[in-house]
Amino acid sequence: MAGRLKGKVAVVTGAAPRGEGVGNGMAVAIMFAREGAKVVLVNRSVERAEKLAKTIKDEGGEASVFAGDVARADVCEAMADFTVKTYGRLDILHNNVGIGAPGTPETVTLENWNRVLEANLTTTMLCTKSCLPRMKASGGGSVIMVSSIAGALGLMGSSGAVAYSTAKAGLHGFTQSVAADYATQNIRANCIVVGSVHTPMVAHMGDEARERRRKMVPMQTEGTAWDIAYGAVYLASDESRWVTGLLLPIDGGLVALRTWPR
């Protein structure tokens, strides 16, 4: 273990992947543990979280499981309490919960609209709300949001993604608001803007879509969950002690070079 997060306690929500392979939350949790953090794995499925905890422990890391639905305020409070009771402090919150649903403004159902905003935005607000007092008690901390290029670019598609894009764009504003509100309290808030990485969440799209997503990236390569995890370690560590309010694209240049000819 390199020890960049030694002595820190991290909460990773949505830690375990929904399918086979390595998801963003899983990679972040493993990397946090490899860097010396004690990690609380938050998931609705206790079985998947326990499997991830075993992976971390088999590598020599330390992890505990908290099962619950972080769309509920009482669950978020219990999660933060569990973390402090288990490890004595709370330094890092990595907000990784999120889902998508198809639909343009004409076709999206109100049910899907509300469900996507709750999963991406409300969970992040509730988890952050519960963890901030514990971070203040620990002398500061790092809150990391997970957004998407869908919240930064107008992505064209056959079925639309208005709810997902709106929710992810909302995380940008949430990040900067938290950063401004807590800058003087040694609590930093930053956001990773995830590009077209290949994870279990998008595996159902098939090989043709996977290749299309690769080709739209200026670097012409495919991102993985580990690319996201490396960025998260930086934002969680003291190396980024003077970084707050940052929207960090990890996307092979797609946001910065959006006019790149394809």
Backbone as CSV, one residue per row, in Angstrom:
resi,resn,N_x,N_y,N_z,CA_x,CA_y,CA_z,C_x,C_y,C_z
1,MET,0.832,-1.187,0.000,0.000,0.000,0.000,0.877,1.252,0.000
2,ALA,0.557,2.186,-0.857,1.361,3.392,-0.980,1.130,4.350,0.179
3,GLY,-0.042,4.316,0.784,-0.295,5.105,1.977,-0.730,6.537,1.758
4,ARG,-1.209,6.891,0.581,-1.652,8.268,0.336,-2.896,8.621,1.142
5,LEU,-3.645,7.617,1.589,-4.842,7.855,2.399,-4.711,7.222,3.783
6,LYS,-3.500,6.970,4.214,-3.271,6.330,5.503,-3.875,7.159,6.637
7,GLY,-4.609,6.509,7.515,-5.220,7.178,8.645,-6.574,7.786,8.361
8,LYS,-7.028,7.719,7.123,-8.314,8.304,6.742,-9.406,7.232,6.690
9,VAL,-10.625,7.685,6.915,-11.796,6.818,6.833,-12.692,7.311,5.704
10,ALA,-13.028,6.422,4.799,-13.788,6.796,3.606,-15.109,6.047,3.532
11,VAL,-16.147,6.749,3.101,-17.441,6.154,2.788,-17.599,6.163,1.272
12,VAL,-17.901,5.016,0.699,-18.159,4.922,-0.742,-19.572,4.397,-0.926
13,THR,-20.454,5.229,-1.458,-21.829,4.786,-1.694,-21.933,4.138,-3.075
14,GLY,-22.869,3.215,-3.209,-22.991,2.483,-4.469,-21.706,1.770,-4.810
15,ALA,-21.096,1.158,-3.797,-19.741,0.636,-3.957,-19.658,-0.600,-4.839
16,ALA,-20.615,-1.503,-4.715,-20.523,-2.781,-5.423,-21.218,-2.704,-6.776
17,PRO,-20.632,-3.300,-7.815,-21.238,-3.246,-9.145,-22.496,-4.083,-9.239
18,ARG,-23.363,-3.718,-10.213,-24.628,-4.437,-10.389,-24.463,-5.715,-11.189
19,GLY,-23.353,-5.814,-11.917,-23.116,-7.000,-12.734,-21.677,-7.441,-12.627
20,GLU,-21.269,-8.321,-13.523,-19.909,-8.816,-13.533,-18.957,-7.724,-14.025
21,GLY,-17.755,-7.736,-13.496,-16.770,-6.736,-13.889,-16.562,-5.710,-12.793
22,VAL,-15.749,-4.703,-13.095,-15.368,-3.683,-12.123,-16.082,-2.378,-12.443
23,GLY,-16.951,-1.945,-11.538,-17.634,-0.675,-11.688,-16.835,0.448,-11.058
24,ASN,-17.267,1.676,-11.272,-16.554,2.836,-10.739,-16.464,2.792,-9.214
25,GLY,-17.563,2.480,-8.557,-17.549,2.437,-7.104,-16.624,1.371,-6.560
26,MET,-16.633,0.218,-7.194,-15.769,-0.877,-6.775,-14.293,-0.499,-6.916
27,ALA,-13.937,0.065,-8.058,-12.546,0.454,-8.291,-12.101,1.510,-7.283
28,VAL,-12.965,2.482,-7.010,-12.632,3.530,-6.044,-12.430,2.935,-4.656
29,ALA,-13.335,2.061,-4.230,-13.216,1.450,-2.905,-11.926,0.647,-2.778
30,ILE,-11.596,-0.125,-3.796,-10.365,-0.922,-3.766,-9.138,-0.020,-3.722
31,MET,-9.131,1.033,-4.537,-7.994,1.944,-4.568,-7.843,2.702,-3.256
32,PHE,-8.964,3.146,-2.679,-8.901,3.819,-1.381,-8.242,2.898,-0.349
33,ALA,-8.672,1.638,-0.328,-8.115,0.687,0.635,-6.642,0.416,0.356
34,ARG,-6.278,0.295,-0.908,-4.874,0.074,-1.257,-3.999,1.236,-0.798
35,GLU,-4.574,2.431,-0.772,-3.827,3.615,-0.337,-3.891,3.827,1.171
36,GLY,-4.482,2.882,1.892,-4.421,2.913,3.341,-5.667,3.361,4.059
37,ALA,-6.725,3.730,3.337,-7.965,4.164,3.992,-8.750,2.971,4.519
38,LYS,-9.490,3.200,5.594,-10.498,2.259,6.056,-11.791,2.635,5.357
39,VAL,-12.409,1.675,4.686,-13.498,1.985,3.763,-14.810,1.374,4.231
40,VAL,-15.850,2.209,4.260,-17.206,1.727,4.513,-17.906,1.591,3.167
41,LEU,-18.313,0.388,2.842,-18.957,0.075,1.568,-20.466,0.161,1.757
42,VAL,-21.092,1.108,1.078,-22.529,1.333,1.231,-23.242,0.805,0.000
43,ASN,-24.209,-0.057,0.218,-24.893,-0.703,-0.897,-26.265,-1.185,-0.448
44,ARG,-27.216,-1.231,-1.371,-28.507,-1.831,-1.031,-28.384,-3.336,-0.942
45,SER,-27.511,-3.924,-1.770,-27.315,-5.376,-1.745,-26.165,-5.718,-0.806
46,VAL,-26.483,-6.324,0.327,-25.441,-6.686,1.276,-24.547,-7.783,0.719
47,GLU,-25.113,-8.679,-0.113,-24.323,-9.769,-0.679,-23.206,-9.245,-1.577
48,ARG,-23.551,-8.302,-2.457,-22.536,-7.762,-3.360,-21.489,-6.964,-2.582
49,ALA,-21.925,-6.241,-1.569,-20.984,-5.462,-0.767,-20.051,-6.370,0.032
50,GLU,-20.581,-7.456,0.567,-19.745,-8.398,1.317,-18.691,-9.033,0.405
51,LYS,-19.082,-9.307,-0.824,-18.124,-9.864,-1.788,-16.992,-8.878,-2.050
52,LEU,-17.330,-7.596,-2.187,-16.305,-6.583,-2.396,-15.434,-6.430,-1.151
53,ALA,-16.047,-6.464,0.020,-15.276,-6.357,1.265,-14.260,-7.486,1.366
54,LYS,-14.658,-8.687,0.957,-13.721,-9.816,0.983,-12.550,-9.579,0.039
55,THR,-12.836,-9.026,-1.144,-11.770,-8.715,-2.092,-10.769,-7.758,-1.475
56,ILE,-11.269,-6.733,-0.809,-10.396,-5.736,-0.178,-9.593,-6.366,0.953
57,LYS,-10.246,-7.161,1.781,-9.561,-7.783,2.912,-8.527,-8.797,2.446
58,ASP,-8.813,-9.505,1.359,-7.857,-10.474,0.819,-6.588,-9.793,0.332
59,GLU,-6.691,-8.512,-0.034,-5.516,-7.730,-0.445,-4.788,-7.114,0.749
60,GLY,-5.347,-7.288,1.945,-4.728,-6.705,3.129,-5.322,-5.384,3.550
61,GLY,-6.413,-4.970,2.908,-7.063,-3.719,3.259,-8.112,-3.905,4.325
62,GLU,-8.749,-2.801,4.706,-9.777,-2.846,5.744,-11.062,-2.247,5.204
63,ALA,-12.162,-2.979,5.365,-13.455,-2.529,4.859,-14.576,-3.093,5.711
64,SER,-15.657,-2.318,5.810,-16.876,-2.746,6.491,-18.057,-2.476,5.573
65,VAL,-19.144,-3.191,5.802,-20.326,-3.072,4.945,-21.456,-2.399,5.711
66,PHE,-22.100,-1.436,5.047,-23.332,-0.849,5.560,-24.382,-0.985,4.469
67,ALA,-25.449,-1.716,4.760,-26.496,-1.953,3.765,-27.675,-1.025,4.014
68,GLY,-28.141,-0.370,2.951,-29.300,0.498,3.089,-29.523,1.343,1.859
69,ASP,-30.692,1.962,1.798,-31.090,2.818,0.686,-30.833,4.271,1.059
70,VAL,-29.816,4.878,0.453,-29.412,6.230,0.831,-30.326,7.313,0.241
71,ALA,-31.451,6.913,-0.342,-32.481,7.892,-0.704,-33.313,8.269,0.519
72,ARG,-33.062,7.605,1.657,-33.774,7.880,2.905,-32.856,8.614,3.882
73,ALA,-33.353,9.707,4.458,-32.553,10.522,5.368,-32.122,9.731,6.597
74,ASP,-33.007,8.896,7.148,-32.652,8.143,8.350,-31.557,7.128,8.074
75,VAL,-31.550,6.558,6.873,-30.502,5.608,6.501,-29.159,6.321,6.382
76,CYS,-29.160,7.520,5.822,-27.913,8.285,5.684,-27.344,8.651,7.051
77,GLU,-28.222,9.026,7.977,-27.768,9.318,9.339,-27.182,8.076,9.989
78,ALA,-27.835,6.941,9.805,-27.335,5.689,10.361,-25.993,5.305,9.741
79,MET,-25.845,5.566,8.448,-24.591,5.287,7.744,-23.438,6.093,8.335
80,ALA,-23.659,7.388,8.536,-22.618,8.247,9.102,-22.293,7.834,10.533
81,ASP,-23.320,7.513,11.325,-23.104,7.049,12.698,-22.308,5.750,12.721
82,PHE,-22.680,4.831,11.842,-21.979,3.546,11.751,-20.498,3.752,11.463
83,THR,-20.201,4.668,10.552,-18.813,4.924,10.171,-18.000,5.419,11.356
84,VAL,-18.527,6.393,12.078,-17.798,6.959,13.214,-17.694,5.952,14.357
85,LYS,-18.754,5.207,14.603,-18.707,4.199,15.673,-17.723,3.072,15.344
86,THR,-17.605,2.746,14.059,-16.720,1.655,13.648,-15.260,2.079,13.611
87,TYR,-15.000,3.291,13.080,-13.616,3.697,12.847,-13.192,4.979,13.570
88,GLY,-14.123,5.638,14.254,-13.749,6.777,15.079,-13.723,8.127,14.405
89,ARG,-13.902,8.166,13.097,-13.863,9.431,12.370,-14.449,9.243,10.972
90,LEU,-14.576,10.333,10.239,-15.055,10.277,8.854,-14.353,11.402,8.087
91,ASP,-13.585,11.016,7.076,-12.761,11.978,6.340,-13.164,12.162,4.879
92,ILE,-13.705,11.111,4.278,-13.950,11.123,2.831,-15.340,10.564,2.554
93,LEU,-16.082,11.264,1.707,-17.359,10.748,1.202,-17.299,10.740,-0.312
94,HIS,-17.450,9.558,-0.874,-17.470,9.411,-2.330,-18.890,9.050,-2.746
95,ASN,-19.597,10.007,-3.318,-21.010,9.834,-3.698,-21.101,9.191,-5.072
96,ASN,-21.326,7.887,-5.098,-21.280,7.151,-6.362,-22.629,6.610,-6.822
97,VAL,-23.683,6.820,-6.039,-24.986,6.276,-6.425,-25.538,7.017,-7.641
98,GLY,-26.069,6.278,-8.588,-26.666,6.919,-9.756,-27.288,5.905,-10.700
99,ILE,-28.350,6.325,-11.376,-29.000,5.501,-12.388,-29.409,6.394,-13.546
100,GLY,-29.765,5.786,-14.655,-30.277,6.521,-15.801,-31.603,5.965,-16.253
101,ALA,-32.248,6.681,-17.160,-33.496,6.225,-17.777,-33.657,6.977,-19.090
102,PRO,-34.244,6.345,-20.098,-34.403,7.013,-21.385,-35.517,8.053,-21.348
103,GLY,-35.497,8.934,-22.326,-36.597,9.876,-22.467,-36.155,11.275,-22.834
104,THR,-36.855,11.892,-23.767,-36.731,13.314,-24.062,-37.767,14.041,-23.202
105,PRO,-37.800,15.394,-23.215,-38.861,16.064,-22.464,-40.268,15.627,-22.880
106,GLU,-40.422,15.183,-24.122,-41.741,14.733,-24.579,-42.073,13.311,-24.138
107,THR,-41.044,12.477,-23.999,-41.313,11.057,-23.791,-40.988,10.540,-22.397
108,VAL,-40.193,11.268,-21.620,-39.840,10.769,-20.292,-41.080,10.721,-19.410
109,THR,-41.210,9.670,-18.642,-42.341,9.582,-17.721,-41.999,10.338,-16.441
110,LEU,-43.007,10.831,-15.772,-42.777,11.532,-14.507,-42.158,10.585,-13.491
111,GLU,-42.564,9.323,-13.532,-41.986,8.339,-12.617,-40.487,8.204,-12.817
112,ASN,-40.053,8.082,-14.078,-38.623,7.966,-14.354,-37.880,9.256,-14.027
113,TRP,-38.498,10.398,-14.337,-37.878,11.689,-14.014,-37.588,11.774,-12.511
114,ASN,-38.583,11.501,-11.700,-38.416,11.590,-10.246,-37.434,10.548,-9.725
115,ARG,-37.496,9.354,-10.295,-36.622,8.264,-9.848,-35.149,8.595,-10.125
116,VAL,-34.861,9.140,-11.307,-33.481,9.451,-11.678,-32.948,10.632,-10.873
117,LEU,-33.769,11.657,-10.676,-33.314,12.790,-9.871,-33.081,12.386,-8.418
118,GLU,-33.933,11.521,-7.901,-33.744,11.052,-6.528,-32.447,10.262,-6.396
119,ALA,-32.215,9.342,-7.337,-31.048,8.467,-7.242,-29.746,9.230,-7.416
120,ASN,-29.725,10.221,-8.276,-28.485,10.934,-8.562,-28.269,12.173,-7.685
121,LEU,-29.334,12.924,-7.452,-29.210,14.190,-6.724,-29.585,14.082,-5.250
122,THR,-30.751,13.532,-4.970,-31.218,13.516,-3.587,-30.329,12.651,-2.703
123,THR,-29.904,11.505,-3.203,-29.017,10.655,-2.407,-27.721,11.382,-2.076
124,THR,-27.191,12.113,-3.054,-25.952,12.856,-2.835,-26.136,13.932,-1.774
125,MET,-27.244,14.659,-1.851,-27.511,15.695,-0.852,-27.657,15.081,0.534
126,LEU,-28.429,13.987,0.660,-28.678,13.395,1.970,-27.405,12.802,2.578
127,CYS,-26.608,12.120,1.765,-25.349,11.560,2.269,-24.397,12.668,2.708
128,THR,-24.304,13.709,1.895,-23.429,14.829,2.231,-23.908,15.523,3.503
129,LYS,-25.206,15.742,3.597,-25.799,16.379,4.781,-25.439,15.622,6.062
130,SER,-25.496,14.301,6.014,-25.216,13.497,7.194,-23.727,13.403,7.511
131,CYS,-22.892,13.432,6.480,-21.453,13.256,6.700,-20.736,14.548,7.084
132,LEU,-21.258,15.689,6.687,-20.560,16.956,6.956,-20.297,17.203,8.445
133,PRO,-21.268,17.017,9.335,-20.966,17.252,10.756,-19.864,16.334,11.281
134,ARG,-19.811,15.095,10.796,-18.774,14.162,11.230,-17.416,14.576,10.666
135,MET,-17.400,15.113,9.463,-16.146,15.625,8.894,-15.639,16.815,9.704
136,LYS,-16.543,17.713,10.058,-16.141,18.866,10.868,-15.544,18.405,12.197
137,ALA,-16.143,17.393,12.791,-15.630,16.862,14.058,-14.261,16.211,13.885
138,SER,-13.962,15.747,12.671,-12.672,15.112,12.382,-11.625,16.115,11.912
139,GLY,-12.004,17.385,11.821,-11.055,18.420,11.433,-11.045,18.763,9.962
140,GLY,-11.987,18.209,9.199,-12.058,18.512,7.773,-12.320,17.255,6.970
141,GLY,-12.366,17.409,5.656,-12.620,16.237,4.838,-12.754,16.564,3.368
142,SER,-13.057,15.525,2.610,-13.204,15.640,1.161,-14.501,14.973,0.731
143,VAL,-15.355,15.737,0.053,-16.599,15.209,-0.509,-16.415,15.143,-2.019
144,ILE,-16.656,13.971,-2.581,-16.471,13.773,-4.020,-17.805,13.384,-4.638
145,MET,-18.216,14.136,-5.637,-19.399,13.811,-6.406,-18.986,13.081,-7.690
146,VAL,-19.891,12.270,-8.219,-19.632,11.564,-9.477,-20.696,11.969,-10.484
147,SER,-20.270,12.737,-11.480,-21.164,13.204,-12.532,-20.830,12.480,-13.833
148,SER,-21.222,13.059,-14.927,-21.039,12.433,-16.237,-20.920,13.519,-17.298
149,ILE,-20.277,13.164,-18.399,-20.229,14.103,-19.514,-21.636,14.412,-20.025
150,ALA,-22.598,13.553,-19.697,-23.988,13.830,-20.075,-24.506,15.091,-19.400
151,GLY,-23.901,15.488,-18.269,-24.285,16.712,-17.591,-23.518,17.931,-18.061
152,ALA,-22.532,17.709,-18.943,-21.706,18.811,-19.441,-21.874,19.057,-20.925
153,LEU,-22.345,18.048,-21.651,-22.505,18.142,-23.098,-23.934,17.768,-23.491
154,GLY,-24.395,18.296,-24.579,-25.671,17.856,-25.122,-25.461,16.620,-25.964
155,LEU,-25.635,15.459,-25.369,-25.377,14.210,-26.074,-26.603,13.780,-26.863
156,MET,-26.401,13.508,-28.129,-27.500,13.065,-28.975,-27.665,11.560,-28.880
157,GLY,-28.899,11.126,-28.895,-29.178,9.692,-28.863,-30.581,9.430,-29.355
158,SER,-30.848,8.198,-29.695,-32.145,7.866,-30.282,-33.276,7.958,-29.277
159,SER,-32.991,7.719,-28.001,-34.062,7.695,-27.018,-33.998,8.837,-26.005
160,GLY,-32.914,9.620,-26.021,-32.799,10.736,-25.100,-32.394,10.313,-23.701
161,ALA,-31.949,11.294,-22.912,-31.554,11.028,-21.528,-31.725,12.301,-20.711
162,VAL,-32.869,12.958,-20.860,-33.046,14.276,-20.260,-32.991,14.233,-18.743
163,ALA,-33.549,13.218,-18.117,-33.522,13.141,-16.657,-32.096,12.934,-16.151
164,TYR,-31.376,12.021,-16.787,-29.996,11.727,-16.379,-29.100,12.939,-16.575
165,SER,-29.192,13.571,-17.753,-28.370,14.745,-18.030,-28.666,15.883,-17.058
166,THR,-29.937,16.086,-16.755,-30.327,17.143,-15.824,-29.805,16.863,-14.425
167,ALA,-29.923,15.624,-13.990,-29.450,15.257,-12.652,-27.943,15.427,-12.534
168,LYS,-27.219,14.992,-13.550,-25.765,15.097,-13.495,-25.313,16.561,-13.569
169,ALA,-25.989,17.367,-14.349,-25.676,18.798,-14.373,-25.953,19.426,-13.010
170,GLY,-27.012,18.959,-12.346,-27.323,19.452,-11.013,-26.211,19.166,-10.019
171,LEU,-25.510,18.061,-10.189,-24.400,17.737,-9.301,-23.263,18.744,-9.419
172,HIS,-23.131,19.360,-10.595,-22.092,20.375,-10.760,-22.383,21.578,-9.869
173,GLY,-23.617,22.021,-9.891,-24.009,23.130,-9.031,-23.937,22.763,-7.563
174,PHE,-24.346,21.556,-7.221,-24.289,21.094,-5.838,-22.848,21.090,-5.343
175,THR,-21.942,20.593,-6.168,-20.520,20.543,-5.810,-19.990,21.925,-5.478
176,GLN,-20.257,22.879,-6.355,-19.700,24.209,-6.154,-20.355,24.932,-4.989
177,SER,-21.615,24.626,-4.724,-22.286,25.209,-3.568,-21.680,24.691,-2.266
178,VAL,-21.474,23.380,-2.179,-20.859,22.809,-0.983,-19.437,23.333,-0.817
179,ALA,-18.701,23.419,-1.914,-17.333,23.929,-1.854,-17.298,25.348,-1.287
180,ALA,-18.226,26.190,-1.734,-18.269,27.572,-1.259,-18.688,27.657,0.203
181,ASP,-19.665,26.845,0.587,-20.196,26.900,1.952,-19.201,26.413,2.999
182,TYR,-18.310,25.483,2.620,-17.439,24.848,3.616,-15.956,25.096,3.380
183,ALA,-15.617,26.029,2.512,-14.210,26.297,2.196,-13.413,26.715,3.424
184,THR,-14.035,27.451,4.347,-13.311,27.928,5.530,-13.279,26.889,6.648
185,GLN,-13.883,25.729,6.421,-13.938,24.697,7.463,-13.100,23.471,7.112
186,ASN,-12.193,23.660,6.164,-11.283,22.592,5.749,-12.016,21.391,5.169
187,ILE,-13.165,21.652,4.563,-13.906,20.599,3.859,-13.976,20.973,2.387
188,ARG,-13.463,20.082,1.565,-13.407,20.338,0.131,-14.481,19.531,-0.590
189,ALA,-15.007,20.075,-1.673,-16.004,19.379,-2.488,-15.599,19.479,-3.946
190,ASN,-15.468,18.340,-4.586,-15.086,18.292,-5.995,-15.911,17.240,-6.711
191,CYS,-15.909,17.300,-8.022,-16.765,16.433,-8.819,-15.978,15.811,-9.968
192,ILE,-16.058,14.509,-10.097,-15.477,13.818,-11.242,-16.541,13.716,-12.329
193,VAL,-16.213,14.219,-13.504,-17.116,14.163,-14.652,-16.674,12.965,-15.501
194,VAL,-17.421,11.887,-15.383,-17.015,10.607,-15.968,-17.345,10.567,-17.455
195,GLY,-16.372,10.124,-18.243,-16.583,9.961,-19.672,-17.140,8.585,-20.002
196,SER,-16.947,8.172,-21.232,-17.560,6.932,-21.720,-16.732,5.712,-21.337
197,VAL,-16.576,5.506,-20.038,-15.839,4.340,-19.553,-16.698,3.090,-19.690
198,HIS,-16.019,1.964,-19.802,-16.748,0.701,-19.925,-16.840,0.056,-18.550
199,THR,-18.050,-0.061,-18.038,-18.312,-0.649,-16.729,-19.521,-1.574,-16.832
200,PRO,-19.824,-2.333,-15.781,-21.018,-3.196,-15.818,-22.309,-2.429,-16.085
201,MET,-22.349,-1.129,-15.745,-23.558,-0.335,-15.933,-23.930,-0.190,-17.412
202,VAL,-22.916,-0.219,-18.302,-23.189,-0.021,-19.732,-22.931,-1.278,-20.557
203,ALA,-22.599,-2.378,-19.897,-22.256,-3.603,-20.625,-23.406,-4.102,-21.489
204,HIS,-24.646,-3.799,-21.073,-25.812,-4.282,-21.805,-25.951,-3.632,-23.181
205,MET,-25.217,-2.538,-23.422,-25.343,-1.810,-24.684,-24.782,-2.583,-25.866
206,GLY,-23.873,-3.529,-25.607,-23.348,-4.365,-26.666,-22.060,-3.851,-27.280
207,ASP,-21.443,-4.701,-28.103,-20.129,-4.398,-28.669,-20.159,-3.233,-29.650
208,GLU,-21.228,-3.134,-30.438,-21.297,-2.051,-31.423,-21.330,-0.682,-30.734
209,ALA,-22.133,-0.570,-29.713,-22.203,0.694,-28.965,-20.892,0.965,-28.250
210,ARG,-20.277,-0.077,-27.751,-18.984,0.086,-27.068,-17.936,0.662,-28.012
211,GLU,-17.898,0.151,-29.231,-16.936,0.649,-30.217,-17.281,2.076,-30.631
212,ARG,-18.546,2.386,-30.771,-18.962,3.746,-31.107,-18.551,4.733,-30.018
213,ARG,-18.708,4.340,-28.775,-18.317,5.190,-27.651,-16.806,5.403,-27.629
214,ARG,-16.053,4.374,-27.978,-14.601,4.523,-28.038,-14.186,5.512,-29.108
215,LYS,-14.807,5.415,-30.270,-14.422,6.266,-31.395,-14.767,7.737,-31.182
216,MET,-15.749,8.024,-30.324,-16.112,9.423,-30.112,-15.134,10.137,-29.177
217,VAL,-14.226,9.386,-28.555,-13.240,9.965,-27.638,-12.037,10.455,-28.438
218,PRO,-11.600,11.698,-28.240,-10.442,12.194,-28.982,-9.199,11.318,-28.869
219,MET,-8.968,10.708,-27.712,-7.802,9.852,-27.552,-7.972,8.495,-28.229
220,GLN,-9.207,8.206,-28.682,-9.506,6.970,-29.410,-9.220,5.708,-28.596
221,THR,-9.306,5.829,-27.297,-9.139,4.685,-26.418,-10.314,4.626,-25.452
222,GLU,-10.466,3.483,-24.801,-11.584,3.267,-23.896,-11.150,3.464,-22.456
223,GLY,-11.935,4.214,-21.704,-11.649,4.401,-20.293,-12.166,3.235,-19.470
224,THR,-11.610,3.068,-18.274,-12.052,2.032,-17.363,-12.358,2.642,-16.001
225,ALA,-12.938,1.843,-15.127,-13.239,2.303,-13.775,-11.972,2.679,-13.017
226,TRP,-10.854,2.067,-13.368,-9.597,2.389,-12.680,-9.148,3.817,-12.985
227,ASP,-9.446,4.303,-14.179,-9.123,5.705,-14.497,-9.871,6.642,-13.560
228,ILE,-11.120,6.323,-13.279,-11.922,7.128,-12.355,-11.350,7.023,-10.945
229,ALA,-10.937,5.837,-10.560,-10.422,5.617,-9.207,-9.144,6.406,-8.948
230,TYR,-8.267,6.494,-9.939,-7.040,7.268,-9.753,-7.363,8.735,-9.477
231,GLY,-8.347,9.270,-10.195,-8.760,10.649,-9.956,-9.364,10.820,-8.577
232,ALA,-10.148,9.835,-8.138,-10.778,9.908,-6.819,-9.745,9.879,-5.712
233,VAL,-8.708,9.068,-5.863,-7.650,9.024,-4.847,-6.999,10.392,-4.711
234,TYR,-6.723,11.044,-5.832,-6.137,12.388,-5.774,-7.047,13.352,-5.020
235,LEU,-8.329,13.366,-5.353,-9.259,14.296,-4.715,-9.489,13.971,-3.250
236,ALA,-9.314,12.713,-2.864,-9.492,12.304,-1.470,-8.258,12.578,-0.626
237,SER,-7.112,12.660,-1.268,-5.845,12.741,-0.539,-5.474,14.185,-0.211
238,ASP,-4.479,14.332,0.657,-3.984,15.661,1.010,-3.218,16.315,-0.133
239,GLU,-2.923,15.564,-1.186,-2.277,16.154,-2.359,-3.160,17.220,-2.995
240,SER,-4.477,17.091,-2.805,-5.414,18.067,-3.368,-5.956,18.997,-2.285
241,ARG,-5.166,19.235,-1.237,-5.629,20.025,-0.091,-6.048,21.436,-0.479
242,TRP,-5.543,21.944,-1.628,-5.847,23.312,-2.070,-6.768,23.296,-3.290
243,VAL,-7.492,22.206,-3.453,-8.383,22.039,-4.604,-9.809,21.859,-4.105
244,THR,-10.690,22.776,-4.462,-12.101,22.631,-4.118,-12.959,23.331,-5.167
245,GLY,-14.157,22.823,-5.367,-15.043,23.373,-6.394,-14.675,22.963,-7.799
246,LEU,-13.841,21.938,-7.929,-13.351,21.506,-9.242,-14.296,20.513,-9.892
247,LEU,-14.573,20.716,-11.176,-15.255,19.729,-12.008,-14.172,19.085,-12.868
248,LEU,-13.816,17.854,-12.540,-12.678,17.187,-13.167,-13.142,16.167,-14.195
249,PRO,-13.061,16.495,-15.499,-13.428,15.500,-16.509,-12.355,14.416,-16.612
250,ILE,-12.777,13.174,-16.561,-11.896,12.041,-16.848,-12.566,11.318,-18.005
251,ASP,-12.162,11.717,-19.222,-12.978,11.373,-20.391,-12.205,11.282,-21.698
252,GLY,-10.881,11.172,-21.624,-10.096,11.081,-22.855,-10.114,12.343,-23.689
253,GLY,-10.466,13.488,-23.065,-10.468,14.765,-23.762,-11.784,15.167,-24.379
254,LEU,-12.853,14.416,-24.130,-14.113,14.651,-24.833,-14.731,16.011,-24.505
255,VAL,-14.751,16.390,-23.232,-15.345,17.674,-22.866,-14.478,18.841,-23.336
256,ALA,-13.174,18.752,-23.087,-12.271,19.847,-23.443,-12.156,20.022,-24.947
257,LEU,-12.244,18.922,-25.689,-12.032,18.948,-27.149,-13.335,18.602,-27.858
258,ARG,-14.416,19.182,-27.409,-15.735,18.786,-27.922,-15.916,19.081,-29.411
259,THR,-15.097,19.972,-29.962,-15.201,20.273,-31.406,-14.246,19.414,-32.213
260,TRP,-13.573,18.468,-31.547,-12.633,17.592,-32.260,-13.353,16.865,-33.383
261,PRO,-12.814,16.909,-34.614,-13.519,16.296,-35.759,-13.576,14.779,-35.639
262,ARG,-14.769,14.223,-35.916,-14.941,12.787,-35.866,-15.577,12.300,-37.165
